[in-house]
Amino acid sequence: MVKLAVSGKGGVGKTTLTAVLAHLFARDGYNVIAIDADSDMNLPSALGVKDVKPLSGLKDVIEQRVKGPLGTYKVNPKVDDVFEAYSVRNEDGVRVAVLGTIEKGGDGCFCPENAFLRAILRHAIFRENDVLLIDMEAGIEHLGRGTAKGVDLLIAVVEPGVRSFETLSRIEKLAEDIGIDRVGVVVNKYIETERSRELVENLDKPLLGVIPYSQAFIEADLENLPPYRVVDLEPFIEIKNNILRMVDR
């Protein structure tokens, strides 16, 4: 049983990586669960599915399951049936679920929904040979709330640039604060230059792999195709294999 969270600043390719890894794990015979915890909610389309009802929209269910007396939140709400009912399988058999977002200003904090998600993450995996992939909120917001607590590996996606690597430093610190002791790095949109080589060589966390810059990712987005149908999968296969080595599977 493997739980993986994918994090990074906005636009670095978290959703693409999550979708391709889900495809590869499913192709290898794993039971894959992919949860979109990003408010942009792009993971379903990247996995070729539509009409996935956001869990945050289940207002009555959340009210019933999560909220306790005097405005408190239940630590262990019942969620196993909810996950099965509000997820959709794609053509690979990947089960896709969406956290969702706050629909309009003034709706208040996202605490009940995140308590709900944390409970789902505890109950979503029951069997051997299961892989859970969480496409995290852009930046480090979910780490700050502790949503990713309990994952086996945090995958930090970065571009070969100083600002992206600065975000990596903050991700590493927050991961340590919530008890995630394994952090691996994927460098995306890589273009070979002296400076980019220097940044990658000076990483202080394990490098899971490097994904070269490719127009194929743009084409997949323009055509609304799952990226694994059009991109070179070899860099992603290397990343998947390195992930399994890091989590000792």
N, C-alpha and C positions, 0 to 999 in steps of 0.2 A: 504494500500500500504506500503510495507516494503522493505527497501534497506539495505542489509547487506554486509559488506566487511570482508574477512577472510585474516588475515595477520600473519606473524611469520617468523622466520629464516628458511633457507632451510632445508628440510628433516623432519620437525616436523609433517607433516600430514595435511597441509592446503587443498590440493586437495582432499584427502580422505574425510575430514570433509565436504567440499563444496558439493561433489558428494552425500554423504549420506543424508545431509540435503535437497538437491534438491529433492531427491527421496522421502523423508518423507513428505515434504511440498506438493509435487505433489500428493502423495497418499492420503493426507488429503483434496484434492480438490482445492488447490491453483493453480493459473497460475504462473508457475515458469520460470524465465529467469536466466540462468547461464552464466556468462561472464568470460572467462579465460584471465586474465590480466598478467599472468606469462609467461615469455619468454620460459619456458620449454614446455608449451602447452600440459599438460597431462590431463586436465579436460575432453576434449571430450571422450578419451578412458575410463576414469573413469565413464563416463555417458553412455558408450556403443554406441557412434556414431563415424563415420569416415567422412573424406572429408569435414571438416568445413573450408571454405576459410578464412584465417586470414585477418582481416580488415586492418592491416598494409600493406598488399599486394595490396590494391586498390590505387595504386600510383596516377593514373589519377583522381580518385574520390576525394582523399584527396587534391590533388593540386587544384582541382576545388572548393571544398567545404570549405576548411580550410584556404588556403593561401589568404591573402589580398594584398593590394598594398605595395610596398617597403619592402617586406619580412615579413610583419606582419601577425598575425593570426586572423581570424574572431572569435569573441566571441561566436556567436550563429550560427554555420554552419547548413545547412539543413541535417538531418541525419535519419529522421524517416523511409523513404523508404529503406535506405541502411541496417538498422538493420533487417528489415523483409526479405530482399532479401538474406542476407548473414549469416543467422543462420539456424540451423537444429534442428528438434525435435527428441528426443529419444523415446523409447517405453513407457515411463511414460508421454510423452507430454511435457517434459522440453525442452524449447527453448535454444539451446546452441550456443554461439558466441565466437569467439577467437580474441583477439587483435593482437597477432602475435609478431614478433621480428625483429630486424635489422639483415639482412641475412649475411652481411660480414663487416669486419672492414673497417672503413673509410666512412661509409654511413652517418656519422654525428649523431646529437642528435635525440632523439625520440620525440621532441616537437610537430610536426604536428600530429603524430599518437595519442599522448596523448590528444591533443586538440580535436581530432576527438572522442576519447573514452569518454572524459568528456561530450561532446555534446550528445553522445549516452546514457550515464547514465542519463542525464536530460530528455531524450525523450522516454526511453525504457519502462517506466511504465506509463500507462494511466488509468487503471481501479482499482476499489476496488478488494481485494482478490488476488492481484499480489504480488509476492515475487521476488526480484532481489538479486542474490548472485554473488559476485565478488571474484574470486580466485586471490589474489593479488600477485605481484612479490615477490619472496623470499627476506626476510630482510625488509627494510623500504623505498626502492627507490620510490615506487609509492606514498607513503605518503609524501615524500619530494617534489614530483611534485604537490601534491594536487589532484591527480586523485580521491581519495576516498572522497573528500569533498562533504558533503550533504547526506552521508549515515546516517541511523537511529541508527545503532549499528556497531561498529568495534569489530570483534571477533578476539582476539589475541590467537593463538595456541602456546603452549609451551610444552616442555618436562620437566620432573622433574630434571633439572640440572641448575647449576649456569649460564652458558653461555646463555642458552635459556631465563632465567629470566632477564639477563642483556639486551637482545634484547627487552624484554617486556617493560622495563623502557624507552627505546628510542622510542618505538612505542607509549607509553602513552604520551610522551612529544610532539611528532610530531602531534598526533591526537588532542591534546589540541591546538596546534598552528594553525591548519586548521579548528578549530571549531567543532570537533567531541566530543560531551560531554558524550557519552555513550560508554564505553569500557567494554566488558566482556571477561573472560578468560576461555579457554578450555585447560585442562592438558591432553596431549596424551601420549601414551606409558608408562602408569603409572605402576610402580612396587612398592609394599608396602615395604618401609624401614623407619627407624626413620628419616633420612635426607629428604626423599621425603615428608613425612607427614609434617615435619617442614616447608619446602618450600611452600607447598600448604596452610597450615594454616596461613602463614604470608603474603598471597596475600593482596594487598591493593585495588584490584578491584573485582567486583562481579565474583564469580566462577559459570560459566554456567554448568560445568560438568567435570567429569573425565572419560577418556577412558582407560581401562586397556590394558597393552601390550598383544598382541595376535599374534600367528603365522598365523592366518587367513588372516591378511592384506598382509603378504608376499606371501601366497598362491594365493590370488586374483591377485597380481601383476604378479606372475609367469605365471598364466593361462590367463592373460589379461582379467580378469572379472571385471565388476563393483563391488566395494567392498560391496555394500549393498546386494549383492546376497549371500555372504558367511560369513559375520561378524555378531556378536550379535548386534542387533539394539537397545537394551534397553538403553544403555548409550547415544546414539544419540537421542532417543526419549525424554529423560530427558533434553538434551541440547536444543532441538527444543522448548520444552514447556517453558523452562527458558528464551529463546530468546523472545518468544511472551510475556511473563510477563514483560520483561525489556522494550520492545517497546510499552507496553500497548495495545496489541491486543488480 
